[in-house]
């Protein structure tokens, strides 16, 4: 069975994610995000891979120690991180990373218009 690669929606493009992380980190606040890894990354090396991509992104921007690795979930092939929004956005450039998503995402459901709150 062949899997077709699906294009990400515009709101989750690397540029949009970087802009959202920057918006959330205005004023120097740390931000949180989830890193999702490519299928080729072995589950048993996920923790080491996550540490490596964080360190590479920090070094590329000259900001060592600016991102903290949180929980690594092998079942979801993901890891949570917090820290510098620019460094987290730079993590997206790693070939081992499928995508990075901010922890805080605006509600995707339509908001009622012209209705009074109960």
N, CA, C and O atoms as a GROMACS GRO file, in nm:
protein
  472
    1UNK      N    1   0.084  -0.117   0.000
    1UNK     CA    2   0.000   0.000   0.000
    1UNK      C    3   0.089   0.124   0.000
    1UNK      O    4   0.180   0.135   0.082
    2UNK      N    5   0.063   0.215  -0.090
    2UNK     CA    6   0.141   0.337  -0.102
    2UNK      C    7   0.069   0.450  -0.030
    2UNK      O    8  -0.051   0.470  -0.046
    3UNK      N    9   0.145   0.524   0.050
    3UNK     CA   10   0.088   0.638   0.122
    3UNK      C   11   0.115   0.765   0.042
    3UNK      O   12   0.228   0.789  -0.001
    4UNK      N   13   0.013   0.843   0.024
    4UNK     CA   14   0.027   0.970  -0.046
    4UNK      C   15   0.055   1.079   0.056
    4UNK      O   16  -0.012   1.088   0.159
    5UNK      N   17   0.155   1.161   0.028
    5UNK     CA   18   0.187   1.271   0.118
    5UNK      C   19   0.085   1.382   0.098
    5UNK      O   20   0.064   1.428  -0.014
    6UNK      N   21   0.022   1.424   0.207
    6UNK     CA   22  -0.080   1.527   0.202
    6UNK      C   23  -0.016   1.660   0.238
    6UNK      O   24   0.059   1.670   0.335
    7UNK      N   25  -0.047   1.761   0.160
    7UNK     CA   26   0.007   1.896   0.188
    7UNK      C   27  -0.060   1.952   0.314
    7UNK      O   28  -0.180   1.936   0.335
    8UNK      N   29   0.020   2.017   0.396
    8UNK     CA   30  -0.032   2.078   0.518
    8UNK      C   31  -0.115   2.200   0.483
    8UNK      O   32  -0.090   2.266   0.382
    9UNK      N   33  -0.211   2.230   0.566
    9UNK     CA   34  -0.292   2.350   0.546
    9UNK      C   35  -0.202   2.472   0.564
    9UNK      O   36  -0.101   2.466   0.633
   10UNK      N   37  -0.240   2.582   0.500
   10UNK     CA   38  -0.161   2.705   0.506
   10UNK      C   39  -0.140   2.752   0.649
   10UNK      O   40  -0.032   2.802   0.682
   11UNK      N   41  -0.241   2.735   0.736
   11UNK     CA   42  -0.227   2.782   0.873
   11UNK      C   43  -0.124   2.702   0.953
   11UNK      O   44  -0.082   2.746   1.060
   12UNK      N   45  -0.084   2.586   0.902
   12UNK     CA   46   0.016   2.506   0.971
   12UNK      C   47   0.146   2.495   0.890
   12UNK      O   48   0.226   2.405   0.914
   13UNK      N   49   0.166   2.586   0.795
   13UNK     CA   50   0.292   2.590   0.721
   13UNK      C   51   0.402   2.634   0.818
   13UNK      O   52   0.375   2.691   0.923
   14UNK      N   53   0.527   2.606   0.781
   14UNK     CA   54   0.639   2.645   0.867
   14UNK      C   55   0.637   2.795   0.897
   14UNK      O   56   0.663   2.837   1.010
   15UNK      N   57   0.606   2.877   0.795
   15UNK     CA   58   0.605   3.021   0.813
   15UNK      C   59   0.493   3.063   0.909
   15UNK      O   60   0.514   3.148   0.996
   16UNK      N   61   0.376   3.003   0.895
   16UNK     CA   62   0.263   3.038   0.982
   16UNK      C   63   0.289   2.995   1.126
   16UNK      O   64   0.257   3.068   1.220
   17UNK      N   65   0.348   2.877   1.142
   17UNK     CA   66   0.380   2.829   1.277
   17UNK      C   67   0.484   2.921   1.341
   17UNK      O   68   0.471   2.957   1.458
   18UNK      N   69   0.587   2.959   1.265
   18UNK     CA   70   0.689   3.049   1.319
   18UNK      C   71   0.628   3.183   1.360
   18UNK      O   72   0.662   3.237   1.465
   19UNK      N   73   0.537   3.235   1.278
   19UNK     CA   74   0.472   3.362   1.311
   19UNK      C   75   0.385   3.349   1.436
   19UNK      O   76   0.382   3.439   1.520
   20UNK      N   77   0.314   3.238   1.448
   20UNK     CA   78   0.229   3.217   1.566
   20UNK      C   79   0.313   3.202   1.692
   20UNK      O   80   0.279   3.257   1.797
   21UNK      N   81   0.424   3.128   1.684
   21UNK     CA   82   0.512   3.114   1.800
   21UNK      C   83   0.568   3.250   1.840
   21UNK      O   84   0.576   3.281   1.959
   22UNK      N   85   0.607   3.331   1.742
   22UNK     CA   86   0.659   3.466   1.772
   22UNK      C   87   0.551   3.551   1.838
   22UNK      O   88   0.580   3.626   1.932
   23UNK      N   89   0.427   3.542   1.789
   23UNK     CA   90   0.317   3.619   1.848
   23UNK      C   91   0.296   3.578   1.993
   23UNK      O   92   0.278   3.663   2.081
   24UNK      N   93   0.297   3.447   2.019
   24UNK     CA   94   0.275   3.397   2.154
   24UNK      C   95   0.390   3.434   2.247
   24UNK      O   96   0.371   3.446   2.368
   25UNK      N   97   0.510   3.451   2.192
   25UNK     CA   98   0.627   3.481   2.273
   25UNK      C   99   0.659   3.628   2.284
   25UNK      O  100   0.766   3.665   2.333
   26UNK      N  101   0.568   3.714   2.240
   26UNK     CA  102   0.592   3.858   2.252
   26UNK      C  103   0.619   3.894   2.397
   26UNK      O  104   0.556   3.841   2.488
   27UNK      N  105   0.712   3.983   2.416
   27UNK     CA  106   0.746   4.024   2.552
   27UNK      C  107   0.845   3.930   2.618
   27UNK      O  108   0.870   3.939   2.738
   28UNK      N  109   0.903   3.840   2.540
   28UNK     CA  110   1.004   3.749   2.594
   28UNK      C  111   0.949   3.628   2.666
   28UNK      O  112   1.024   3.555   2.731
   29UNK      N  113   0.818   3.605   2.655
   29UNK     CA  114   0.758   3.488   2.721
   29UNK      C  115   0.798   3.359   2.650
   29UNK      O  116   0.802   3.356   2.527
   30UNK      N  117   0.828   3.253   2.726
   30UNK     CA  118   0.854   3.124   2.662
   30UNK      C  119   0.724   3.070   2.604
   30UNK      O  120   0.615   3.101   2.652
   31UNK      N  121   0.736   2.988   2.501
   31UNK     CA  122   0.619   2.926   2.439
   31UNK      C  123   0.633   2.775   2.446
   31UNK      O  124   0.742   2.723   2.468
   32UNK      N  125   0.522   2.707   2.429
   32UNK     CA  126   0.522   2.561   2.427
   32UNK      C  127   0.481   2.510   2.290
   32UNK      O  128   0.401   2.574   2.221
   33UNK      N  129   0.534   2.397   2.252
   33UNK     CA  130   0.501   2.338   2.122
   33UNK      C  131   0.519   2.188   2.126
   33UNK      O  132   0.580   2.132   2.218
   34UNK      N  133   0.464   2.123   2.026
   34UNK     CA  134   0.481   1.980   2.006
   34UNK      C  135   0.561   1.959   1.878
   34UNK      O  136   0.530   2.018   1.774
   35UNK      N  137   0.663   1.876   1.886
   35UNK     CA  138   0.742   1.840   1.769
   35UNK      C  139   0.694   1.702   1.726
   35UNK      O  140   0.689   1.610   1.807
   36UNK      N  141   0.660   1.688   1.599
   36UNK     CA  142   0.622   1.558   1.545
   36UNK      C  143   0.732   1.514   1.448
   36UNK      O  144   0.774   1.590   1.361
   37UNK      N  145   0.777   1.391   1.465
   37UNK     CA  146   0.891   1.340   1.390
   37UNK      C  147   0.848   1.256   1.270
   37UNK      O  148   0.739   1.198   1.269
   38UNK      N  149   0.936   1.250   1.171
   38UNK     CA  150   0.913   1.170   1.050
   38UNK      C  151   0.905   1.022   1.087
   38UNK      O  152   0.960   0.978   1.188
   39UNK      N  153   0.836   0.946   1.003
   39UNK     CA  154   0.819   0.803   1.028
   39UNK      C  155   0.952   0.727   1.031
   39UNK      O  156   0.961   0.623   1.097
   40UNK      N  157   1.054   0.777   0.962
   40UNK     CA  158   1.183   0.710   0.956
   40UNK      C  159   1.263   0.717   1.086
   40UNK      O  160   1.364   0.648   1.099
   41UNK      N  161   1.220   0.798   1.181
   41UNK     CA  162   1.289   0.808   1.310
   41UNK      C  163   1.247   0.689   1.396
   41UNK      O  164   1.128   0.665   1.416
   42UNK      N  165   1.345   0.615   1.445
   42UNK     CA  166   1.316   0.497   1.527
   42UNK      C  167   1.262   0.539   1.664
   42UNK      O  168   1.316   0.630   1.727
   43UNK      N  169   1.157   0.473   1.707
   43UNK     CA  170   1.095   0.506   1.836
   43UNK      C  171   1.196   0.497   1.951
   43UNK      O  172   1.192   0.578   2.043
   44UNK      N  173   1.284   0.398   1.946
   44UNK     CA  174   1.380   0.380   2.055
   44UNK      C  175   1.485   0.490   2.060
   44UNK      O  176   1.552   0.507   2.162
   45UNK      N  177   1.501   0.564   1.952
   45UNK     CA  178   1.598   0.674   1.952
   45UNK      C  179   1.530   0.812   1.954
   45UNK      O  180   1.595   0.914   1.932
   46UNK      N  181   1.399   0.814   1.980
   46UNK     CA  182   1.324   0.939   1.973
   46UNK      C  183   1.374   1.043   2.074
   46UNK      O  184   1.386   1.160   2.039
   47UNK      N  185   1.404   1.003   2.195
   47UNK     CA  186   1.454   1.096   2.297
   47UNK      C  187   1.586   1.158   2.252
   47UNK      O  188   1.605   1.280   2.262
   48UNK      N  189   1.679   1.076   2.202
   48UNK     CA  190   1.808   1.127   2.155
   48UNK      C  191   1.790   1.218   2.033
   48UNK      O  192   1.856   1.321   2.022
   49UNK      N  193   1.700   1.179   1.943
   49UNK     CA  194   1.675   1.260   1.824
   49UNK      C  195   1.617   1.395   1.862
   49UNK      O  196   1.657   1.498   1.808
   50UNK      N  197   1.522   1.395   1.956
   50UNK     CA  198   1.462   1.521   2.002
   50UNK      C  199   1.569   1.611   2.062
   50UNK      O  200   1.574   1.730   2.032
   51UNK      N  201   1.653   1.556   2.146
   51UNK     CA  202   1.761   1.635   2.207
   51UNK      C  203   1.854   1.692   2.101
   51UNK      O  204   1.897   1.807   2.109
   52UNK      N  205   1.886   1.610   2.001
   52UNK     CA  206   1.976   1.652   1.894
   52UNK      C  207   1.917   1.767   1.812
   52UNK      O  208   1.986   1.866   1.786
   53UNK      N  209   1.789   1.757   1.770
   53UNK     CA  210   1.731   1.863   1.687
   53UNK      C  211   1.717   1.993   1.767
   53UNK      O  212   1.730   2.102   1.710
   54UNK      N  213   1.690   1.982   1.896
   54UNK     CA  214   1.684   2.103   1.980
   54UNK      C  215   1.821   2.168   1.987
   54UNK      O  216   1.834   2.289   1.967
   55UNK      N  217   1.924   2.089   2.015
   55UNK     CA  218   2.058   2.142   2.026
   55UNK      C  219   2.105   2.203   1.894
   55UNK      O  220   2.169   2.308   1.894
   56UNK      N  221   2.074   2.140   1.782
   56UNK     CA  222   2.113   2.192   1.651
   56UNK      C  223   2.045   2.327   1.623
   56UNK      O  224   2.108   2.419   1.571
   57UNK      N  225   1.917   2.338   1.658
   57UNK     CA  226   1.846   2.464   1.637
   57UNK      C  227   1.902   2.574   1.727
   57UNK      O  228   1.918   2.688   1.684
   58UNK      N  229   1.931   2.539   1.852
   58UNK     CA  230   1.989   2.637   1.945
   58UNK      C  231   2.124   2.686   1.893
   58UNK      O  232   2.151   2.806   1.895
   59UNK      N  233   2.208   2.593   1.846
   59UNK     CA  234   2.340   2.631   1.796
   59UNK      C  235   2.329   2.716   1.670
   59UNK      O  236   2.407   2.808   1.651
   60UNK      N  237   2.232   2.686   1.584
   60UNK     CA  238   2.217   2.761   1.459
   60UNK      C  239   2.182   2.908   1.486
   60UNK      O  240   2.214   2.995   1.404
   61UNK      N  241   2.118   2.936   1.598
   61UNK     CA  242   2.081   3.073   1.633
   61UNK      C  243   2.168   3.131   1.745
   61UNK      O  244   2.147   3.244   1.787
   62UNK      N  245   2.264   3.052   1.792
   62UNK     CA  246   2.352   3.101   1.898
   62UNK      C  247   2.282   3.119   2.032
   62UNK      O  248   2.314   3.211   2.108
   63UNK      N  249   2.186   3.031   2.061
   63UNK     CA  250   2.110   3.041   2.186
   63UNK      C  251   2.108   2.908   2.261
   63UNK      O  252   2.002   2.848   2.278
   64UNK      N  253   2.224   2.861   2.305
   64UNK     CA  254   2.227   2.732   2.376
   64UNK      C  255   2.146   2.736   2.505
   64UNK      O  256   2.145   2.836   2.577
   65UNK      N  257   2.078   2.627   2.533
   65UNK     CA  258   2.001   2.615   2.656
   65UNK      C  259   1.871   2.693   2.658
   65UNK      O  260   1.814   2.714   2.765
   66UNK      N  261   1.822   2.736   2.541
   66UNK     CA  262   1.703   2.820   2.538
   66UNK      C  263   1.572   2.743   2.521
   66UNK      O  264   1.464   2.802   2.528
   67UNK      N  265   1.582   2.612   2.498
   67UNK     CA  266   1.462   2.529   2.483
   67UNK      C  267   1.475   2.407   2.574
   67UNK      O  268   1.581   2.344   2.582
   68UNK      N  269   1.366   2.375   2.641
   68UNK     CA  270   1.362   2.261   2.732
   68UNK      C  271   1.279   2.150   2.670
   68UNK      O  272   1.168   2.172   2.623
   69UNK      N  273   1.335   2.030   2.672
   69UNK     CA  274   1.264   1.912   2.624
   69UNK      C  275   1.173   1.862   2.734
   69UNK      O  276   1.216   1.841   2.847
   70UNK      N  277   1.046   1.842   2.700
   70UNK     CA  278   0.949   1.790   2.796
   70UNK      C  279   0.926   1.641   2.772
   70UNK      O  280   1.020   1.564   2.752
   71UNK      N  281   0.800   1.603   2.775
   71UNK     CA  282   0.763   1.463   2.760
   71UNK      C  283   0.781   1.416   2.616
   71UNK      O  284   0.740   1.484   2.522
   72UNK      N  285   0.842   1.299   2.600
   72UNK     CA  286   0.860   1.236   2.470
   72UNK      C  287   0.760   1.122   2.462
   72UNK      O  288   0.754   1.036   2.550
   73UNK      N  289   0.680   1.122   2.355
   73UNK     CA  290   0.575   1.020   2.338
   73UNK      C  291   0.607   0.935   2.215
   73UNK      O  292   0.584   0.977   2.102
   74UNK      N  293   0.658   0.816   2.240
   74UNK     CA  294   0.694   0.730   2.127
   74UNK      C  295   0.571   0.685   2.050
   74UNK      O  296   0.578   0.666   1.928
   75UNK      N  297   0.458   0.667   2.117
   75UNK     CA  298   0.337   0.623   2.048
   75UNK      C  299   0.287   0.728   1.949
   75UNK      O  300   0.226   0.693   1.848
   76UNK      N  301   0.312   0.855   1.976
   76UNK     CA  302   0.271   0.964   1.886
   76UNK      C  303   0.388   1.016   1.804
   76UNK      O  304   0.370   1.106   1.721
   77UNK      N  305   0.507   0.961   1.825
   77UNK     CA  306   0.628   1.009   1.758
   77UNK      C  307   0.640   1.161   1.775
   77UNK      O  308   0.661   1.235   1.678
   78UNK      N  309   0.626   1.204   1.901
   78UNK     CA  310   0.630   1.348   1.929
   78UNK      C  311   0.701   1.377   2.060
   78UNK      O  312   0.727   1.288   2.141
   79UNK      N  313   0.732   1.504   2.077
   79UNK     CA  314   0.793   1.551   2.201
   79UNK      C  315   0.743   1.691   2.228
   79UNK      O  316   0.722   1.770   2.136
   80UNK      N  317   0.724   1.723   2.354
   80UNK     CA  318   0.685   1.858   2.390
   80UNK      C  319   0.810   1.937   2.426
   80UNK      O  320   0.905   1.884   2.484
   81UNK      N  321   0.808   2.065   2.391
   81UNK     CA  322   0.919   2.155   2.420
   81UNK      C  323   0.864   2.288   2.470
   81UNK      O  324   0.748   2.321   2.446
   82UNK      N  325   0.949   2.363   2.538
   82UNK     CA  326   0.911   2.499   2.579
   82UNK      C  327   1.037   2.584   2.576
   82UNK      O  328   1.148   2.536   2.596
   83UNK      N  329   1.016   2.714   2.549
   83UNK     CA  330   1.129   2.804   2.548
   83UNK      C  331   1.120   2.910   2.441
   83UNK      O  332   1.011   2.958   2.410
   84UNK      N  333   1.235   2.945   2.386
   84UNK     CA  334   1.249   3.052   2.288
   84UNK      C  335   1.170   3.021   2.160
   84UNK      O  336   1.195   2.918   2.096
   85UNK      N  337   1.076   3.109   2.122
   85UNK     CA  338   0.994   3.081   2.004
   85UNK      C  339   1.072   3.073   1.874
   85UNK      O  340   1.036   2.996   1.785
   86UNK      N  341   1.179   3.152   1.860
   86UNK     CA  342   1.258   3.147   1.737
   86UNK      C  343   1.334   3.015   1.724
   86UNK      O  344   1.345   2.960   1.615
   87UNK      N  345   1.384   2.966   1.835
   87UNK     CA  346   1.456   2.838   1.832
   87UNK      C  347   1.358   2.725   1.803
   87UNK      O  348   1.388   2.634   1.725
   88UNK      N  349   1.241   2.729   1.866
   88UNK     CA  350   1.141   2.625   1.839
   88UNK      C  351   1.101   2.628   1.692
   88UNK      O  352   1.086   2.522   1.631
   89UNK      N  353   1.085   2.746   1.635
   89UNK     CA  354   1.052   2.756   1.493
   89UNK      C  355   1.166   2.699   1.408
   89UNK      O  356   1.140   2.637   1.304
   90UNK      N  357   1.290   2.719   1.449
   90UNK     CA  358   1.404   2.667   1.373
   90UNK      C  359   1.412   2.515   1.376
   90UNK      O  360   1.473   2.454   1.288
   91UNK      N  361   1.350   2.453   1.475
   91UNK     CA  362   1.348   2.307   1.483
   91UNK      C  363   1.280   2.248   1.360
   91UNK      O  364   1.309   2.135   1.320
   92UNK      N  365   1.188   2.324   1.301
   92UNK     CA  366   1.116   2.277   1.182
   92UNK      C  367   1.210   2.246   1.066
   92UNK      O  368   1.172   2.170   0.976
   93UNK      N  369   1.330   2.302   1.066
   93UNK     CA  370   1.424   2.285   0.956
   93UNK      C  371   1.496   2.150   0.958
   93UNK      O  372   1.565   2.116   0.862
   94UNK      N  373   1.482   2.075   1.065
   94UNK     CA  374   1.549   1.946   1.074
   94UNK      C  375   1.481   1.844   0.983
   94UNK      O  376   1.359   1.836   0.980
   95UNK      N  377   1.560   1.766   0.909
   95UNK     CA  378   1.500   1.662   0.824
   95UNK      C  379   1.428   1.553   0.905
   95UNK      O  380   1.346   1.480   0.849
   96UNK      N  381   1.458   1.541   1.033
   96UNK     CA  382   1.393   1.440   1.117
   96UNK      C  383   1.255   1.486   1.164
   96UNK      O  384   1.178   1.406   1.216
   97UNK      N  385   1.224   1.614   1.145
   97UNK     CA  386   1.099   1.671   1.196
   97UNK      C  387   0.995   1.681   1.085
   97UNK      O  388   1.020   1.735   0.977
   98UNK      N  389   0.878   1.626   1.114
   98UNK     CA  390   0.765   1.636   1.021
   98UNK      C  391   0.700   1.773   1.034
   98UNK      O  392   0.678   1.841   0.934
   99UNK      N  393   0.669   1.811   1.156
   99UNK     CA  394   0.606   1.941   1.180
   99UNK      C  395   0.620   1.981   1.326
   99UNK      O  396   0.647   1.898   1.413
  100UNK      N  397   0.602   2.109   1.351
  100UNK     CA  398   0.598   2.164   1.486
  100UNK      C  399   0.467   2.239   1.497
  100UNK      O  400   0.431   2.318   1.409
  101UNK      N  401   0.395   2.214   1.605
  101UNK     CA  402   0.269   2.284   1.628
  101UNK      C  403   0.271   2.352   1.764
  101UNK      O  404   0.313   2.292   1.863
  102UNK      N  405   0.225   2.476   1.769
  102UNK     CA  406   0.216   2.545   1.898
  102UNK      C  407   0.119   2.472   1.991
  102UNK      O  408   0.021   2.414   1.944
  103UNK      N  409   0.145   2.475   2.120
  103UNK     CA  410   0.051   2.414   2.215
  103UNK      C  411  -0.081   2.488   2.217
  103UNK      O  412  -0.186   2.426   2.233
  104UNK      N  413  -0.077   2.619   2.199
  104UNK     CA  414  -0.199   2.699   2.198
  104UNK      C  415  -0.236   2.726   2.053
  104UNK      O  416  -0.164   2.794   1.980
  105UNK      N  417  -0.350   2.673   2.014
  105UNK     CA  418  -0.402   2.696   1.880
  105UNK      C  419  -0.541   2.752   1.897
  105UNK      O  420  -0.622   2.700   1.974
  106UNK      N  421  -0.570   2.860   1.823
  106UNK     CA  422  -0.703   2.919   1.831
  106UNK      C  423  -0.808   2.815   1.800
  106UNK      O  424  -0.786   2.723   1.721
  107UNK      N  425  -0.922   2.832   1.862
  107UNK     CA  426  -1.036   2.743   1.842
  107UNK      C  427  -1.068   2.734   1.693
  107UNK      O  428  -1.078   2.837   1.625
  108UNK      N  429  -1.085   2.612   1.643
  108UNK     CA  430  -1.111   2.595   1.501
  108UNK      C  431  -1.260   2.591   1.469
  108UNK      O  432  -1.298   2.591   1.352
  109UNK      N  433  -1.344   2.587   1.571
  109UNK     CA  434  -1.488   2.583   1.546
  109UNK      C  435  -1.538   2.723   1.515
  109UNK      O  436  -1.485   2.821   1.566
  110UNK      N  437  -1.641   2.733   1.431
  110UNK     CA  438  -1.694   2.866   1.400
  110UNK      C  439  -1.754   2.929   1.526
  110UNK      O  440  -1.815   2.861   1.609
  111UNK      N  441  -1.736   3.058   1.537
  111UNK     CA  442  -1.790   3.131   1.651
  111UNK      C  443  -1.928   3.185   1.615
  111UNK      O  444  -1.944   3.241   1.507
  112UNK      N  445  -2.027   3.168   1.703
  112UNK     CA  446  -2.160   3.218   1.672
  112UNK      C  447  -2.160   3.370   1.654
  112UNK      O  448  -2.093   3.442   1.727
  113UNK      N  449  -2.235   3.417   1.558
  113UNK     CA  450  -2.245   3.559   1.530
  113UNK      C  451  -2.384   3.609   1.568
  113UNK      O  452  -2.483   3.541   1.537
  114UNK      N  453  -2.395   3.723   1.632
  114UNK     CA  454  -2.522   3.785   1.661
  114UNK      C  455  -2.608   3.713   1.763
  114UNK      O  456  -2.730   3.726   1.762
  115UNK      N  457  -2.544   3.636   1.852
  115UNK     CA  458  -2.619   3.565   1.956
  115UNK      C  459  -2.576   3.616   2.091
  115UNK      O  460  -2.458   3.644   2.113
  116UNK      N  461  -2.671   3.628   2.182
  116UNK     CA  462  -2.639   3.671   2.318
  116UNK      C  463  -2.589   3.552   2.397
  116UNK      O  464  -2.637   3.440   2.383
  117UNK      N  465  -2.490   3.579   2.481
  117UNK     CA  466  -2.438   3.474   2.569
  117UNK      C  467  -2.543   3.440   2.674
  117UNK      O  468  -2.617   3.526   2.720
  118UNK      N  469  -2.547   3.314   2.710
  118UNK     CA  470  -2.644   3.270   2.812
  118UNK      C  471  -2.600   3.307   2.951
  118UNK      O  472  -2.670   3.277   3.048
   0.00000   0.00000   0.00000
